[in-house]
Amino acid sequence: MSRSVSKSSEVSRRRTASALPPTVKRAQGRPPKADAEATRARLIAATRTLLHKTRPAKVTRDEIARAAGVDPALVRYYFGNKSALFAEVIRAVSGELQARRAALPAAGPVVDRLAAYLQVWLDVFTENPHFHELVVEQVFNAEAADAPRRVRAFVERAYPELEALVREGVANGELREVEPRFAYLSIVALTEFFATAGPLVEALFGRRGAAARLRADYGRFAAGLLIDGMRRR
């Protein structure tokens, strides 16, 4: 009796299995291009999210993978190491910064365009806290052989347009003769510190310290400081 039942169960199991679609096994080797690009994008996005509250030196590979919902080994697989992943974050944020600067008015009073230029830096730094620290760590203070070239490339993407703007203001009489490189350093300092000094800003302004309205107010104040110091008397 038991043999009959067992044989019947086996026949039933085989019939059920034959009615199901065959299991598709993923081929070994590299993942499809679309999957690879999606995973890379998730890892970059997760890293940027972590950098909102965590300094670059304290962000670990495991935290990045956990935030992205992937295996930690994929960080090495797609980027080689954490520094290479950070470089992709720098490239992404720099691209956004460049796009916003490119969208600024190309004509009009130089002082107004300087104020808009500073506000762009403030917005990007506030949306990406610790970005400048990441740049300093991964580019300016890097020990890699190509570090000097990377520093020059970073500065060459961001500085010339400000230099041209300052030179235009001097030429048309809006600004006094100033060193554009000092103006560039001042803009970075004025905007980057506000973005990373969250506890200090909150202590002074309360929870509204992170509000967009306060950011805009500070942007106008910082631009006034900079431009009034550069304006022709």
LINSULRA-V736893 format. One line per field, one symbol per residue. psi: psi as a letter, one per 30 degrees, with the letter a starting at -180 (. if undefined). burial: b if it has 16 or more other ideal C-beta (glycine too) atoms within 10 Angstrom, else e. A space follows every 10 residues. Layout:
psi=???
burial=???
//
This chain:
psi=eeeeeeeeee eeeeeeeffk kkkjkkklak lleeeeeeee eeeeeeeeee fefkkeffkl eeeeeeefhl kfffeeeffe leeeeeeeee eeeeeeeeee efflkfllke eeeeeeeeee eeeeeefikg eeeeeeefde gkglegeeee eeeeeffeee eeeeeeeeee egfelljlje eeeeeeeeee eeeeefheee eeeefafgfg leeeeeeeee eeeeeeeeff kk.
burial=eeeeeeeeee eeeeeeeeee eeeeeeeeee eeeeeeeebb ebbbebbbeb beeeebeebe beebbebbeb eeebbeebbe ebeebbbbbb ebbbeebeeb beebeeeeeb bebbbbbbbb bbbbbbebbb bbebbebbbe ebeeeeeeeb beebeeebee ebeebbeebb eeebbeebeb eebbebbbeb bbebbbeeee beeeeeeebe eeebbeebbe ebbeebbeeb eee
//
